[in-house]
Amino acid sequence: MLAISDTAHAIESGMKSIIYNRSQLELYIWRRPVYALSLDPLPIEESAPEVVKLASLAAEAAQVGPMAAVPGALAELAVKDMVSEGASVSLIENGGEIAAASTQPLIVGIYAGSSPVSGRIGFHLDLEDFPIGIATSSATVSHALNFGEADAAVVIADTASLADATAKAVCNSVVGEDIEASVRSGLERAERIRGVRGALVVRRNYVGTVGKLPRLVKLNGTRKELFIASLRELSPEEIALL
């Protein structure tokens, strides 16, 4: 997990949020094991913890199992707590799922395994993009259960929990020998889910997009250099060099 903020106190708050909400989730699963096993949406209990409710709502929207939305839900709740602490920059990356709210631009790179575009493109998040949820599901990188063949199914949504659930649904839809058709199938799945802003799907050397995405930029440099760049506001001249 990665936490980024302009204050150490907000980062501490975000970390505590992750630990607390994960413990609430574990207790819930101990009482209701089916929650961790279901590949389909489950009814939402009124007494369920907030993280369970967020993940369940997102899973219902995307028609996937609720655990598909848990990492995004945890990140979403952590950023909410960071913002409540007065942070100007709040970003949590949790297993490839990102929740962020910021008063300055940020850059998020796209990792797509062995695809030639992996690490070479990313999103430049402007102020109007926040708050934002970004999630990536991959059949070639992730160890999570996956029924698709995408190197990266990246979804942008209003919330990280919805982005997370939708990314899983999109990746599951990217199947078949016809690479272009499979990518198109994933994008069409994203279009049908309310609250999703846009999606980007990578399979081998083919990239498809749909909806309203943050500005795509070409990335140059090492991961460390890109990380440092993401922590400060970039000038128009610097952005043009990406």
Secondary structure, 3 states (H helix, E strand, C coil): CEEEECCHHHHHHHHHHHHHHHHHHHHHHHHCCHHHHCCCCCCCCCCCCHHHHHHHHHHHHHCCCHHHHHHHHHHHHHHHHHHHCCCCEEEEEECCEEEEEECCCEEEECCCCCCCCCCCEEEEECHHHCCEEEEEECCCCCCCCCCCCCCEEEEEECCHHHHHHHHHHHHHHCCCCCHHHHHHHHHHHHHCCCCEEEEEEEECCEEEEEECCCEEEECCCCHHHHHHHHCCCCCHHHHHCC
